[in-house]
Amino acid sequence: MTHPIPDPRPSSDPLYLNPPPLPRRRPLEGPFCPACEHPSCRRRRAARLPLLGGHRSEYSREHALAAAFQRRNPCLVIWYGEKTGSYWVASSTGLAEASDIATLARLLEPASALA
């Protein structure tokens, strides 16, 4: 059984529709977004930056937050791990990892339980 190939609709046909144009997107300037917050893009941007005091400037905000928590909890050791992308707390009871700053704050609320 053979079916004939249908002819395309002429533009005068009322059912003929032009698809809407696709939105114009700017081309990527490189292998990553220049200013977004995606963890993968941040990791790629940080790989090209020099180490300044053992830290990369891409993560300066996270390091500053960890330092602020460290000042408020002098009996704990708190830092931000650039490779893991999480905050770490070392106490006399062990090592704890917090994925974001809100989790770290909840973890440190009962600071007497960690120390």
C-alpha positions as CSV (number, residue, x, y, z in Angstrom):
1,M,0.0,0.0,0.0
2,T,1.5,3.3,-1.0
3,H,0.4,6.7,0.3
4,P,1.1,9.8,-1.8
5,I,3.3,12.5,-0.2
6,P,1.0,15.4,0.6
7,D,1.7,18.8,-1.0
8,P,2.7,21.6,1.4
9,R,-0.1,24.0,2.2
10,P,-0.1,27.2,0.2
11,S,0.3,30.4,2.1
12,S,-3.2,31.4,0.9
13,D,-4.7,28.5,2.9
14,P,-6.4,29.7,6.2
15,L,-4.7,26.8,8.1
16,Y,-1.3,27.8,7.0
17,L,0.6,29.1,10.0
18,N,4.1,30.5,10.3
19,P,5.7,29.4,13.5
20,P,6.6,32.2,15.8
21,P,10.2,33.2,15.8
22,L,12.5,31.8,18.5
23,P,13.6,34.3,21.1
24,R,17.0,35.9,20.5
25,R,19.6,34.7,22.9
26,R,23.0,36.2,23.3
27,P,25.8,33.7,22.5
28,L,27.9,32.4,25.4
29,E,31.1,34.3,25.9
30,G,32.9,31.2,26.9
31,P,32.4,27.7,28.4
32,F,30.5,29.2,31.4
33,C,28.2,32.1,32.3
34,P,30.2,35.2,33.2
35,A,28.2,36.2,36.3
36,C,25.6,33.6,37.3
37,E,25.3,31.6,40.5
38,H,25.2,28.1,39.1
39,P,27.7,26.0,41.1
40,S,29.2,24.6,37.9
41,C,29.8,28.0,36.4
42,R,31.3,29.3,39.7
43,R,33.6,26.3,39.8
44,R,34.8,27.0,36.3
45,R,35.3,30.7,36.9
46,A,37.2,29.9,40.1
47,A,39.5,27.5,38.3
48,R,41.0,30.4,36.3
49,L,41.5,32.7,39.4
50,P,44.7,32.7,41.4
51,L,44.8,31.6,45.0
52,L,44.9,34.6,47.4
53,G,45.8,33.4,50.9
54,G,44.7,29.9,50.1
55,H,41.2,31.0,48.8
56,R,39.8,32.0,45.4
57,S,38.1,35.4,45.1
58,E,35.0,33.7,43.5
59,Y,34.1,32.4,47.0
60,S,35.0,35.4,49.1
61,R,31.4,35.9,50.2
62,E,31.2,32.4,51.6
63,H,34.6,32.6,53.3
64,A,33.5,35.9,54.9
65,L,30.3,34.3,56.2
66,A,32.3,31.4,57.6
67,A,34.7,33.8,59.3
68,A,31.8,35.7,60.8
69,F,30.4,32.5,62.3
70,Q,33.9,31.6,63.5
71,R,34.1,35.0,65.4
72,R,30.7,34.3,67.1
73,N,31.8,30.7,68.1
74,P,35.4,30.9,69.2
75,C,35.4,27.3,70.6
76,L,34.6,25.9,67.1
77,V,36.6,25.8,63.9
78,I,34.4,26.9,61.0
79,W,35.4,27.1,57.3
80,Y,34.0,27.0,53.8
81,G,35.2,24.2,51.5
82,E,35.6,25.3,48.0
83,K,35.8,21.8,46.5
84,T,32.8,20.5,48.3
85,G,30.8,23.8,48.2
86,S,29.7,23.5,51.8
87,Y,30.5,24.8,55.2
88,W,32.3,22.7,57.8
89,V,32.4,22.8,61.6
90,A,35.0,21.0,63.6
91,S,34.2,20.6,67.3
92,S,35.3,18.4,70.2
93,T,32.5,16.0,69.2
94,G,33.5,15.6,65.6
95,L,33.2,17.1,62.1
96,A,29.9,18.4,60.7
97,E,29.0,19.5,57.2
98,A,26.3,22.1,56.3
99,S,25.3,22.5,52.6
100,D,24.3,26.2,53.0
101,I,24.4,29.1,55.4
102,A,20.9,28.5,56.8
103,T,21.8,24.9,57.6
104,L,25.0,26.1,59.3
105,A,23.0,28.6,61.4
106,R,20.6,25.9,62.5
107,L,23.5,23.6,63.2
108,L,25.2,26.2,65.4
109,E,22.1,27.4,67.3
110,P,22.6,24.9,70.1
111,A,26.4,25.7,70.1
112,S,26.7,24.1,73.6
113,A,25.7,20.7,72.1
114,L,28.6,20.8,69.5
115,A,31.3,21.9,71.9
